[in-house]
Amino acid sequence: MPNFDLTFSSGGKPIRLECFLPAREGARFPAVIGLHGSGGGHSGMREPAGLLAQHGFAVYILHYFDRTGTTEARDKNVIFRNFFSWAKTLWDAVSFISTQPQVDPQRIGLLGFSLGAYLALSNAAVDSRIQAVVEFFGGLPKEMKLFIRRFCPVLILHGEADPTVPVEEAYYLQRVLEQRKVAYELQIYPAVGHGFTGETWRDAVLRTVTFLKKHLGPLPGGA
């Protein structure tokens, strides 16, 4: 469970953050913002958030659907209509989290699942405050290629047999990053669909921790 919740304003709406903090006090930690998928569920993000907090990250699960009153976004029209508002909510969340006394504002990363990964990558393409992205079975919207101002290191995690977000999205992102000479890591899981379980999930979480330590470290206290 989160240590506590915070609320900030975006677009005139109150937006909730679930906060998972390291046990140590008196230090500024690298921050990770978690972004759920189109189903709107936050519970699946709490396990990796808690684990990252144990490793020395301040983690904030962003309820970005609060901006639009959305409960789920499985319809493409709902996503198209609201995507910019959600992206702006993420931008505002970075601004708010940067002011928190336990956060090092120079070390902020994003962790996105599916739709949340699309949001994470879209914002990382224009927001220089974001220093690393871990994306689970998402991608970069094709339209964003025209607007990319910069990029940061990316960990790409995708199932080869994903019927919801085809694995070609991972390879397209790989090509974009290579063209721009941006550091990345790519792990494609054979015969795995949309959403990870079992050994695939454990491997993906371990890769996530290692990648974020590499690109947002060193951590306070040598965590």
PALOTOR-954889 format. One line per 2 residues: number of its first residue (from 0); their letters; for each residue x, y, z of C-alpha. Coordinates in steps of 0.001 Angstrom, whole numbers, plus 524288, in hexadecimal, padded with zeros to 5 digits. Example, Ala and Ser with C-alpha at 12.3 -4.5 7.8 and 13.67 -1.06 7.14 Angstrom:
% PALOTOR-954889
0	AS	8300C,7EE6C,81E78; 83566,7FBDC,81BE4
***
This chain:
% PALOTOR-954889
0	MP	80000,80000,80000; 80497,80DFF,7FD9F
2	NF	80A8B,815D7,808A7; 800A4,820A1,80634
4	DL	7F955,827C9,7FB76; 7FB5E,83562,7F5FC
6	TF	7F27C,83DC5,7ED9C; 7F647,84856,7E3F9
8	SS	7EEB0,85003,7D9C8; 7EF06,84E46,7CB07
10	GG	7E54C,85477,7C1D0; 7DDA1,85939,7CD7D
12	KP	7DB91,84B3C,7D247; 7E11A,844AF,7DE7F
14	IR	7EA91,839CB,7DAA8; 7EE65,82F0C,7E418
16	LE	7FC04,82999,7E5F8; 7FEBA,81D1A,7ED95
18	CF	80C05,81EFC,7F408; 815C5,81445,7F746
20	LP	821F1,8195C,7FE09; 82EA4,8131E,802B5
22	AR	82F97,810B5,8113C; 83B58,819A0,812B1
24	EG	83930,827D4,81617; 840CD,83444,813E5
26	AR	844D7,83161,805E5; 84051,8351F,7F860
28	FP	83CDE,8293D,7F049; 83B86,82726,7E1B3
30	AV	82D10,826FD,7DE56; 8254C,81DC2,7D5B3
32	IG	81795,820EF,7D0FF; 80F1D,81508,7CE42
34	LH	804D9,81570,7C374; 7FA32,80B1D,7C2C9
36	GS	7F450,8058D,7B667; 7E751,80782,7AF8E
38	GG	7DFDD,7FF29,7B95B; 7E1F5,809AB,7C397
40	GH	7E687,8001C,7CE01; 7F10E,804C3,7D73D
42	SG	7F27A,7F868,7DF5D; 7FB91,7F1FD,7D578
44	MR	8052A,7FD2D,7D71E; 80602,7FC60,7E5DB
46	EP	80EE8,7F077,7E650; 819A5,7F66F,7DDBF
48	AG	817B4,8038E,7E48E; 81A0A,7FD74,7F1D4
50	LL	825DF,7F603,7ECE9; 82BD9,80226,7E6DD
52	AQ	829BC,80978,7F3A0; 8313F,7FEC2,7FAAA
54	HG	83C5E,8011B,7F119; 83CF7,80FA7,7F406
56	FA	83372,815E7,7EA74; 82853,81F18,7EDE0
58	VY	81D0C,8199A,7E5E5; 8105E,82076,7E263
60	IL	8051D,8196F,7DBA5; 7FDFF,823BE,7D3C6
62	HY	7EF1E,822FE,7D2A6; 7EF27,82A53,7C5C7
64	FD	7E131,82624,7C285; 7DCDC,82F85,7CD54
66	RT	7DF12,83AB0,7C3B2; 7D459,835CF,7BA92
68	GT	7CB8B,82E1D,7C3BC; 7CEF8,821C8,7BC39
70	TE	7CD8B,81449,7C241; 7D34C,80CAC,7B6DC
72	AR	7D7E7,80FCE,7A91B; 7D6D3,8038F,7A0FA
74	DK	7D035,80AFB,795E4; 7D9B6,8118A,78C72
76	NV	7D0EF,81D6F,78B61; 7D19D,81F7D,79A19
78	IF	7E068,81EB9,79982; 7E159,827F9,78DE8
80	RN	7D841,831DC,79446; 7DF4F,83200,7A15E
82	FF	7ED88,82EE2,79E6D; 7F23C,83CFE,79E56
84	SW	7EB70,83FDF,7AB48; 7F1C3,833F3,7B17C
86	AK	7FF05,837EF,7AC1A; 7FD44,84583,7B1D8
88	TL	7F985,83F37,7BED5; 8064D,837AD,7BE92
90	WD	80DB1,84446,7BB9F; 8071B,84AC1,7C749
92	AV	80A1E,83ED8,7CFAE; 8189F,8400F,7CC89
94	SF	817FC,84E6E,7D089; 8112D,84B1B,7DD4C
96	IS	819B5,83F7C,7E0D2; 825EF,84783,7DE13
98	TQ	8223E,85042,7E991; 82125,8452E,7F36F
100	PQ	82BA6,84600,7FDF9; 82F63,837A3,7FCAF
102	VD	83153,8385F,7EDD8; 83D79,83BA4,7E60D
104	PQ	83760,84370,7DAD0; 842FA,8406C,7D20C
106	RI	8400E,831D5,7D26A; 83237,82ED9,7CE26
108	GL	82E41,822C2,7C67A; 82197,81D1C,7C13E
110	LG	81C17,80F56,7C206; 810AA,80CF0,7B8D4
112	FS	807FB,80153,7B602; 80143,80086,7A8A9
114	LG	7F9E5,80D7F,7A6F9; 8022E,812E4,7B20F
116	AY	80E5A,80F2B,7AA5C; 80974,816DA,79E94
118	LA	80784,82297,7A77B; 814E1,820DB,7ADC0
120	LS	81BDD,82050,7A0B4; 81423,82BB1,79B0E
122	NA	817B1,8347A,7A67D; 825C5,82FDE,7A6CE
124	AV	826F1,83453,798AC; 82463,84285,79C87
126	DS	82757,843C7,7AB21; 835C8,8451E,7AE69
128	RI	832F5,842A6,7BCDB; 8309D,8343C,7BA1B
130	QA	83D50,82C95,7BAD8; 838F4,81E85,7B872
132	VV	82D03,816D3,7B410; 82935,808B5,7B656
134	EF	81E3C,804BD,7AD42; 81685,7F82D,7AEBA
136	FG	80F78,7F3B1,7A24D; 80D00,8016C,79D21
138	GL	812E0,809C9,79288; 81537,81742,78CF9
140	PK	809D6,81D5A,7858D; 80DD6,81ED3,77750
142	EM	80968,82D13,77791; 81388,8303F,781FF
144	KL	81EC8,82DE8,778A5; 81C15,83B6F,77307
146	FI	81CCD,841DB,78064; 8285F,83B2F,786E4
148	RR	83136,84561,78D15; 839E8,83C29,794AA
150	FC	839D4,82E96,79AAE; 83F35,82731,7A645
152	PV	84350,8190F,7A888; 8381A,80F59,7A6EC
154	LI	835F6,80159,7AB66; 82CAC,7FA82,7A1F3
156	LH	82586,7EE7E,7A72C; 81BEF,7E7B6,79E15
158	GE	81591,7DA9F,79B89; 81800,7D4E4,78E10
160	AD	809FE,7CFDD,78D32; 80348,7DC33,7925D
162	PT	7F5D9,7DCF6,78BBA; 7F297,7EA60,79164
164	VP	7FEF4,7F222,78E9F; 8064C,7EAFB,783BD
166	VE	814B9,7E87A,785F6; 8177B,7F0E3,779F5
168	EA	8151A,7FC88,78301; 82132,7F87B,78AAC
170	YY	82956,7F73B,77E49; 82477,8045A,7792E
172	LQ	8289C,80AC7,785F8; 835BA,803EF,784E5
174	RV	837C7,809AD,77752; 83441,81768,77BD9
176	LE	83DCE,81688,78737; 848B4,81131,77EA5
178	QR	846AE,81BF2,774A0; 84822,82602,77F6F
180	KV	85379,81EA8,785D3; 84C3A,81D59,792B6
182	AY	8501E,812A6,79C48; 8461D,807D4,79DD3
184	EL	84454,7F9D1,7A220; 83ACC,7F097,79B7F
186	QI	8350F,7E3FC,7A0B5; 82B23,7DC9A,79886
188	YP	824F0,7D0FC,79F79; 821EE,7C5A7,79626
190	AV	813DA,7C0B2,79600; 80FA5,7CAD6,7A026
192	GH	8036C,7D310,79E4E; 7FEA9,7DFF5,7A3F0
194	GF	801A7,7E06E,7B26E; 80C28,7D8C3,7B95D
196	TG	80AF0,7CE2D,7C3AA; 8139B,7C42B,7CA59
198	ET	821D0,7C398,7C663; 81FDA,7CDB4,7BBA4
200	WR	81AB5,7D772,7C596; 825BF,7D4B2,7CF18
202	DA	82FE6,7D65A,7C46C; 829BA,7E30D,7BFA9
204	VL	8295E,7E8D0,7CD5D; 83797,7E525,7CFBF
206	RT	83B73,7EB8E,7C2EA; 833A8,7F78F,7C6DC
208	VT	83AC1,7F90B,7D3CD; 84812,7F71C,7CD80
210	FL	8453D,800B0,7C272; 84028,80B6B,7CB5D
212	KK	84BAA,809E7,7D48E; 854B7,80B4C,7C8EC
214	HL	84E59,81781,7C36C; 8492F,81E5C,7CF9D
216	GP	853D2,81A82,7D95C; 85BCE,81B32,7E19B
218	LP	851BC,818FB,7EC2E; 85272,81E9C,7F9F3
220	GG	85936,8155F,80342; 85E27,80CA8,7F84B
222	A	85119,80596,7F675
***
